[in-house]
Amino acid sequence: MEPKPKKDLTTGSIRKHVIFLAAPMLVAMFMHNLFTLVDTFFVGRLGPEAIAAVAASFPIFFIIIALNSGMGIGVSSFVARSIGAKNFEKVNVIAENGLLIAAALSVITLAIGFFTIKPLVSFLGVSATVAAFMKDYLSVIYLGSGAFFLANVANAMLQGEGDAKTPMKALVIANIANIILDPLFIFGYGPFPQLGVKGAAIATIISQSLGLLYSYSHLFSGKALVKLRFKKLVYSNEIVRGILAVSIPTAASQGTLAVGIFFLNKIVASFGSLALAGLGVAFRLESVAVLPAFAVGLATLSVIGQNIGARQYGRARLASIFSSISAFMFMEAVGITLLLASPILLSVFTKDAAVIAYGRQYFSIVALAYGFLGLRLIAASSFQGLGKAWQVLAITSLAFGLMIALAYTLAFPLQLGLKGVWLGIMTGHLVAGIAALLWFQNTLKHAEKLHILNGNTAAVVAAEGSR
């Protein structure tokens, strides 16, 4: 009997499929971002310097997230397309080779991380106190990076087969643990040592490990379509290349985002630690604000991936259009909400009036372009569902290249100060969102045209990959 995917996305209502997948993914992604929100909440009790340290560490930490995201999307996209093509034996080989890549990346990240902490912190030009906090935080994150890689690849396997609930449950477990452990390790209650900022990182790693155990217990239980059988493990160059074909440009795209934030932090740091802390808290809130678009994007990736595997290009287009409209409207509503409620929301993380004022100024300008940010995120996931990620790298590079260039030009040569930085970020979102939407629709139209002409998926992929 032929195995069945958790959710067959090649038939039925596109709208219902996207919503069905996006809802638990939204909860899962909120749980994922809750790590940084909880860390910021408790670390904020240590003072503005501690908040600035975590904020400045984020783009460096995000490099690990970028590698995770790239690898996970590579596995998820490959699994979804193989399921759509009914090649279920290949799904297992993809999963096992994905784990090998995750293990290798864990070792590489740990080795490189320890050699780069000091020069990166020094480059930012932060105060000595902030620098010390950053080194404490990042050293623990690098040491426990394997937990992120192994958990992410497991969740990617499940999402690729249409199971969004199990990854959500794993992250709920991890976040409950983090909420409990954060104050214990940061402030040193009971038998726990008082470790400050370093304690937040330790709590994060332990919590991620607990979520990891849940995901793998499900995979090894036999309930998932993916079957991990390490006794029959076969390394496949073809599979690894297929994963990396999406993973490398996706990771590079996410890495570009991290580098972009890093340089934006450097620009803002020139206005002082309070300004940097304000940006850091604003970014934390923004990371939650964009979750609906990210969740819809991941759902769209799975829907498009399975339908492309089944050569149903019309359904793939409908998924992209529905998701783009939904993300734009929802993100504009979120932007307006943040614009009005930012004073209250920012005060949850800090009571410093100057930090709150900087955060309010950020949202008063940048939040207006959130709808276009939603368009960019949906287009990126749609490209990844096609198995193409170099376009995503180009779009992300365009967005952050514009942001950095305009932020610097408006802030310094044109002397608009921090307001110029925020205007540069807003413009980058707007231009990249429109460009991404138009590019994907043109790419999918060309792919469908080739399919009609020769009816050969391999030929379509090869021709599109050369563009």
C-alpha positions as CSV (number, residue, x, y, z in Angstrom):
1,M,0.0,0.0,0.0
2,E,1.4,3.4,-1.0
3,P,2.1,5.6,2.0
4,K,0.1,8.9,2.3
5,P,1.4,12.3,3.2
6,K,0.0,13.9,6.3
7,K,-1.8,16.4,4.0
8,D,-2.3,16.0,0.3
9,L,-2.0,19.5,-1.0
10,T,-2.5,18.7,-4.7
11,T,-6.3,18.5,-4.4
12,G,-8.9,20.5,-2.6
13,S,-9.2,24.1,-1.7
14,I,-6.0,26.2,-1.9
15,R,-7.3,28.7,0.6
16,K,-8.1,26.0,3.1
17,H,-4.8,24.3,2.7
18,V,-2.9,27.5,3.3
19,I,-5.0,28.3,6.4
20,F,-4.8,24.7,7.7
21,L,-1.0,24.8,7.5
22,A,-0.4,28.4,8.4
23,A,-2.4,28.3,11.7
24,P,-0.2,25.8,13.6
25,M,2.9,27.2,11.8
26,L,2.0,30.7,13.2
27,V,1.8,29.2,16.7
28,A,5.1,27.4,16.2
29,M,6.8,30.5,14.9
30,F,5.4,32.6,17.8
31,M,6.8,30.0,20.1
32,H,10.2,30.2,18.3
33,N,10.2,34.0,18.6
34,L,9.0,33.8,22.2
35,F,12.6,32.7,23.1
36,T,14.0,36.2,22.2
37,L,11.0,38.0,23.7
38,V,11.3,36.2,27.0
39,D,15.1,36.7,27.0
40,T,14.6,40.4,26.3
41,F,11.9,40.7,29.1
42,F,14.1,39.2,31.8
43,V,17.4,40.6,30.5
44,G,15.7,44.1,30.5
45,R,15.6,43.9,34.3
46,L,19.4,44.0,34.2
47,G,19.5,47.5,32.6
48,P,19.8,49.1,29.2
49,E,23.4,47.8,28.6
50,A,22.2,44.2,28.9
51,I,19.3,44.9,26.5
52,A,21.8,46.6,24.1
53,A,24.1,43.5,24.4
54,V,21.3,41.0,23.4
55,A,20.2,43.4,20.6
56,A,23.7,43.7,19.2
57,S,24.2,39.9,19.5
58,F,21.1,39.2,17.5
59,P,22.5,39.7,14.0
60,I,25.5,37.5,14.9
61,F,23.2,34.9,16.5
62,F,21.0,35.2,13.4
63,I,23.8,33.8,11.3
64,I,23.1,30.5,13.0
65,I,19.4,31.0,12.4
66,A,20.2,31.7,8.8
67,L,22.1,28.4,8.3
68,N,19.2,26.6,10.1
69,S,16.6,28.3,8.0
70,G,18.5,27.5,4.8
71,M,19.0,23.9,5.6
72,G,15.4,23.5,6.9
73,I,13.8,25.0,3.8
74,G,16.1,23.0,1.6
75,V,14.9,19.8,3.3
76,S,11.3,20.8,3.5
77,S,11.1,21.9,-0.1
78,F,12.8,18.7,-1.4
79,V,10.5,16.5,0.8
80,A,7.4,18.3,-0.4
81,R,8.3,18.1,-4.1
82,S,9.1,14.3,-3.7
83,I,5.8,13.7,-2.0
84,G,4.0,15.6,-4.7
85,A,5.8,13.3,-7.3
86,K,4.8,10.2,-5.1
87,N,8.5,9.2,-4.6
88,F,8.1,8.2,-1.0
89,E,11.3,6.1,-0.8
90,K,13.3,9.2,-1.8
91,V,11.7,11.1,1.1
92,N,13.5,8.9,3.7
93,V,16.9,9.3,2.0
94,I,16.4,13.1,1.9
95,A,15.6,13.1,5.6
96,E,18.7,11.1,6.6
97,N,21.1,13.1,4.4
98,G,19.6,16.3,5.8
99,L,20.6,15.1,9.3
100,L,24.1,14.5,8.1
101,I,24.3,18.1,6.8
102,A,22.9,19.3,10.1
103,A,25.6,17.5,12.1
104,A,28.3,18.9,9.9
105,L,27.0,22.4,10.2
106,S,26.9,22.1,14.0
107,V,30.6,21.3,14.2
108,I,31.6,24.0,11.6
109,T,29.5,26.7,13.4
110,L,31.1,25.9,16.7
111,A,34.6,26.1,15.4
112,I,34.1,29.3,13.4
113,G,32.1,31.0,16.1
114,F,34.7,30.9,18.8
115,F,37.3,32.5,16.5
116,T,35.0,35.3,15.4
117,I,33.3,36.5,18.6
118,K,36.0,39.0,19.7
119,P,36.6,40.7,16.3
120,L,32.9,41.0,15.5
121,V,32.1,42.6,18.9
122,S,35.1,44.9,18.5
123,F,34.0,46.0,15.1
124,L,30.6,47.1,16.4
125,G,32.3,49.7,18.6
126,V,30.0,49.1,21.6
127,S,30.9,50.1,25.2
128,A,33.1,47.7,27.3
129,T,30.1,46.7,29.5
130,V,28.0,45.8,26.4
131,A,30.9,44.0,24.8
132,A,31.5,41.8,27.9
133,F,27.8,40.9,28.0
134,M,27.8,40.0,24.3
135,K,30.8,37.7,24.6
136,D,29.1,35.8,27.5
137,Y,25.9,35.4,25.6
138,L,27.4,34.4,22.2
139,S,29.9,31.9,23.6
140,V,27.0,29.8,25.1
141,I,24.9,30.1,21.9
142,Y,27.8,28.8,19.7
143,L,28.5,26.0,22.1
144,G,24.9,24.8,22.0
145,S,24.3,25.5,18.3
146,G,23.9,21.8,17.5
147,A,20.5,21.8,19.3
148,F,19.2,24.4,16.8
149,F,20.4,22.5,13.7
150,L,19.1,19.1,14.7
151,A,15.8,20.4,15.9
152,N,15.2,22.5,12.8
153,V,15.9,19.7,10.3
154,A,13.5,17.4,12.2
155,N,10.7,20.0,12.0
156,A,11.5,20.7,8.3
157,M,11.0,17.0,7.5
158,L,7.6,17.1,9.2
159,Q,6.5,20.4,7.6
160,G,7.5,19.1,4.2
161,E,5.0,16.2,4.5
162,G,2.3,18.6,5.7
163,D,2.6,18.1,9.4
164,A,2.7,21.5,11.1
165,K,1.3,20.4,14.5
166,T,4.2,18.3,15.7
167,P,6.8,21.1,15.2
168,M,4.3,23.5,17.0
169,K,4.1,21.1,20.0
170,A,7.9,20.8,20.2
171,L,8.3,24.6,20.3
172,V,5.5,24.9,22.9
173,I,7.5,22.5,25.1
174,A,10.7,24.3,24.5
175,N,9.2,27.7,25.4
176,I,7.5,26.6,28.5
177,A,11.0,25.3,29.6
178,N,12.6,28.6,28.6
179,I,10.1,30.7,30.6
180,I,10.8,28.6,33.7
181,L,14.6,28.4,33.2
182,D,15.3,32.1,32.2
183,P,14.7,33.7,35.6
184,L,16.4,30.8,37.4
185,F,19.7,31.1,35.4
186,I,19.6,34.9,35.0
187,F,18.8,35.9,38.6
188,G,20.0,32.8,40.4
189,Y,17.0,31.6,42.4
190,G,17.3,28.6,44.7
191,P,20.3,26.4,43.9
192,F,20.8,28.0,40.5
193,P,23.8,30.4,40.0
194,Q,23.2,34.0,39.1
195,L,24.6,34.2,35.5
196,G,23.0,37.3,34.1
197,V,23.0,37.6,30.3
198,K,24.9,34.3,30.0
199,G,22.1,32.6,32.0
200,A,19.6,33.6,29.2
201,A,21.7,31.8,26.6
202,I,22.0,28.7,28.8
203,A,18.3,28.5,29.3
204,T,17.7,28.9,25.6
205,I,20.0,26.0,24.7
206,I,18.5,23.6,27.4
207,S,15.0,24.5,26.2
208,Q,15.8,23.9,22.5
209,S,17.2,20.5,23.5
210,L,13.9,19.5,25.1
211,G,12.0,20.5,22.0
212,L,14.4,18.5,19.9
213,L,13.8,15.3,22.0
214,Y,10.0,15.7,21.4
215,S,10.4,16.0,17.6
216,Y,12.7,13.0,17.2
217,S,10.5,10.9,19.5
218,H,7.7,11.5,17.0
219,L,9.9,10.7,14.0
220,F,11.1,7.4,15.5
221,S,7.6,6.4,16.7
222,G,6.6,5.4,13.1
223,K,3.7,7.9,13.0
224,A,5.4,10.2,10.5
225,L,5.6,9.5,6.7
226,V,9.4,10.1,7.0
227,K,11.2,7.0,8.3
228,L,14.6,7.4,9.8
229,R,16.5,4.1,9.3
230,F,20.1,4.7,10.1
231,K,21.0,1.0,9.7
232,K,20.3,1.5,6.0
233,L,21.8,5.0,5.8
234,V,23.0,5.8,2.3
235,Y,24.9,9.0,1.6
236,S,23.7,10.4,-1.7
237,N,25.6,13.1,-3.6
238,E,22.5,13.7,-5.7
239,I,20.3,14.3,-2.6
240,V,22.8,16.4,-0.8
241,R,23.2,18.6,-3.9
242,G,19.4,18.8,-4.2
243,I,19.2,20.0,-0.6
244,L,22.1,22.4,-0.9
245,A,20.7,23.8,-4.2
246,V,18.0,25.4,-2.1
247,S,19.8,25.6,1.3
248,I,22.9,27.5,0.2
249,P,21.1,30.5,-1.4
250,T,18.4,30.5,1.3
251,A,21.1,30.6,4.0
252,A,23.0,33.2,2.1
253,S,19.7,35.2,1.9
254,Q,19.1,34.9,5.6
255,G,22.8,35.7,6.2
256,T,22.4,38.8,4.1
257,L,19.6,39.8,6.4
258,A,21.9,39.2,9.4
259,V,24.7,41.2,7.9
260,G,22.1,44.0,7.0
261,I,20.9,44.1,10.6
262,F,24.6,44.1,11.8
263,F,25.4,47.2,9.7
264,L,22.2,48.9,10.7
265,N,23.1,48.3,14.3
266,K,26.5,49.8,13.7
267,I,24.9,52.9,12.2
268,V,22.5,53.2,15.1
269,A,25.2,52.5,17.7
270,S,26.9,55.8,16.6
271,F,23.9,57.5,18.3
272,G,24.6,55.8,21.6
273,S,23.6,52.7,23.7
274,L,20.1,54.0,24.4
275,A,19.3,54.3,20.6
276,L,20.7,50.8,20.0
277,A,18.6,49.4,22.9
278,G,15.5,51.2,21.4
279,L,16.2,49.6,18.0
280,G,16.7,46.2,19.7
281,V,13.4,46.3,21.5
282,A,11.6,47.5,18.3
283,F,13.2,44.6,16.4
284,R,11.9,42.2,19.1
285,L,8.3,43.4,18.6
286,E,8.7,43.5,14.8
287,S,9.9,39.8,14.9
288,V,6.4,39.0,16.3
289,A,4.6,41.4,14.0
290,V,5.9,39.6,10.9
291,L,5.0,36.1,12.1
292,P,1.7,35.9,10.2
293,A,3.5,36.6,6.9
294,F,6.2,34.1,7.7
295,A,3.6,31.4,8.7
296,V,1.6,32.0,5.5
297,G,4.9,31.9,3.6
298,L,5.9,28.5,5.0
299,A,2.4,27.1,4.3
300,T,2.7,28.5,0.7
301,L,6.1,26.8,0.3
302,S,4.5,23.4,1.1
303,V,1.5,23.9,-1.1
304,I,3.5,25.1,-4.1
305,G,6.2,22.4,-3.5
306,Q,3.7,19.6,-3.7
307,N,1.8,21.0,-6.6
308,I,5.0,21.7,-8.6
309,G,6.0,18.1,-7.9
310,A,2.6,17.1,-9.3
311,R,3.0,19.6,-12.2
312,Q,-0.1,21.6,-11.3
313,Y,1.2,25.1,-12.0
314,G,-2.3,26.7,-12.0
315,R,-2.8,25.7,-8.3
316,A,0.7,26.9,-7.5
317,R,-0.1,30.3,-8.9
318,L,-3.4,30.5,-7.0
319,A,-1.6,29.7,-3.8
320,S,0.9,32.5,-4.4
321,I,-1.8,35.1,-5.2
322,F,-4.0,34.2,-2.3
323,S,-1.1,34.3,0.1
324,S,0.3,37.6,-1.2
325,I,-3.1,39.4,-0.8
326,S,-3.6,37.9,2.6
327,A,-0.1,38.8,3.8
328,F,-0.3,42.4,2.5
329,M,-3.7,43.1,4.1
330,F,-2.8,41.5,7.4
331,M,0.6,43.1,7.7
332,E,-0.8,46.6,7.0
333,A,-3.2,46.0,9.8
334,V,-0.4,44.9,12.1
335,G,1.6,47.9,11.1
336,I,-1.2,50.3,12.0
337,T,-1.7,48.5,15.3
338,L,2.0,48.8,16.2
339,L,2.0,52.5,15.2
340,L,-0.8,53.1,17.7
341,A,0.1,50.7,20.5
342,S,3.9,50.9,20.5
343,P,4.2,53.0,23.7
344,I,2.4,50.3,25.7
345,L,4.1,47.4,24.0
346,L,7.6,48.9,24.3
347,S,7.1,49.5,28.0
348,V,6.7,45.8,28.6
349,F,10.4,45.3,27.9
350,T,11.9,48.5,29.3
351,K,10.9,51.5,31.5
352,D,13.6,53.7,30.2
353,A,11.8,56.7,28.6
354,A,14.6,57.4,26.1
355,V,14.7,53.8,24.9
356,I,10.9,53.8,24.4
357,A,11.0,57.1,22.5
358,Y,13.5,55.7,20.0
359,G,11.3,52.6,19.5
360,R,8.2,54.7,19.0
361,Q,10.0,56.8,16.3
362,Y,11.1,53.6,14.5
363,F,7.5,52.3,14.3
364,S,6.0,55.7,13.3
365,I,8.0,55.4,10.0
366,V,8.8,51.7,9.3
367,A,5.5,50.1,10.3
368,L,3.8,51.9,7.3
369,A,5.7,49.6,4.9
370,Y,4.8,46.3,6.6
371,G,2.4,45.3,3.8
372,F,5.3,45.4,1.3
373,L,7.4,43.3,3.7
374,G,4.6,40.7,3.6
375,L,4.8,40.6,-0.2
376,R,8.5,40.0,-0.1
377,L,8.2,37.2,2.4
378,I,5.5,35.4,0.4
379,A,7.4,35.7,-2.8
380,A,10.5,34.3,-1.1
381,S,8.6,31.3,0.1
382,S,7.0,30.8,-3.3
383,F,10.4,30.7,-5.0
384,Q,11.6,28.2,-2.4
385,G,8.6,26.0,-3.1
386,L,9.7,26.0,-6.7
387,G,13.1,24.7,-5.5
388,K,14.7,28.1,-6.5
389,A,16.4,30.2,-3.9
390,W,19.0,32.3,-5.7
391,Q,16.2,34.7,-6.5
392,V,15.4,35.0,-2.8
393,L,19.1,35.9,-2.2
394,A,18.9,38.6,-4.9
395,I,15.7,40.1,-3.4
396,T,17.0,40.1,0.2
397,S,20.3,41.7,-1.0
398,L,18.3,44.4,-2.8
399,A,16.2,45.1,0.3
400,F,19.1,45.4,2.7
401,G,21.4,47.0,0.3
402,L,18.9,49.8,-0.2
403,M,18.3,50.0,3.6
404,I,22.0,50.3,4.5
405,A,22.8,52.8,1.7
406,L,19.8,55.0,2.3
407,A,20.1,54.8,6.1
408,Y,23.7,55.9,6.0
409,T,23.1,58.6,3.4
410,L,20.0,60.1,5.0
411,A,21.4,59.9,8.6
412,F,24.8,61.4,7.9
413,P,25.4,63.3,4.6
414,L,21.8,64.6,4.6
415,Q,21.9,65.0,8.4
416,L,18.5,63.5,9.2
417,G,19.9,61.5,12.1
418,L,18.0,58.4,13.3
419,K,14.9,59.5,11.3
420,G,16.9,59.0,8.2
421,V,17.8,55.5,9.3
422,W,14.2,54.6,9.7
423,L,13.3,56.1,6.3
424,G,16.0,54.0,4.7
425,I,14.6,50.8,6.2
426,M,11.0,51.7,5.1
427,T,12.1,52.4,1.5
428,G,13.9,49.1,1.3
429,H,10.8,47.2,2.4
430,L,8.6,49.0,-0.2
431,V,10.9,48.6,-3.2
432,A,11.9,45.0,-2.5
433,G,8.3,43.9,-1.9
434,I,7.0,45.1,-5.2
435,A,10.0,43.7,-7.1
436,A,9.7,40.3,-5.5
437,L,6.0,40.0,-6.3
438,L,6.5,40.8,-10.0
439,W,9.5,38.6,-10.3
440,F,7.9,35.4,-8.9
441,Q,4.8,35.8,-11.0
442,N,6.9,36.2,-14.2
443,T,9.0,33.1,-13.2
444,L,6.0,30.9,-12.6
445,K,4.4,32.0,-15.8
446,H,7.6,31.0,-17.7
447,A,7.7,27.7,-15.9
448,E,4.1,26.9,-16.8
449,K,4.8,27.9,-20.4
450,L,7.6,25.4,-20.6
451,H,5.4,22.7,-19.0
452,I,2.7,23.2,-21.6
453,L,5.2,23.0,-24.4
454,N,7.0,19.9,-23.4
455,G,5.2,18.5,-20.3
456,N,8.5,17.6,-18.7
457,T,9.1,18.7,-15.1
458,A,12.8,18.0,-15.4
459,A,13.1,20.2,-18.4
460,V,11.2,22.9,-16.7
461,V,13.4,22.8,-13.7
462,A,16.6,22.8,-15.7
463,A,15.4,25.6,-17.9
464,E,14.3,27.7,-15.0
465,G,17.5,27.0,-13.1
466,S,19.5,28.5,-15.9
467,R,17.7,31.8,-15.8
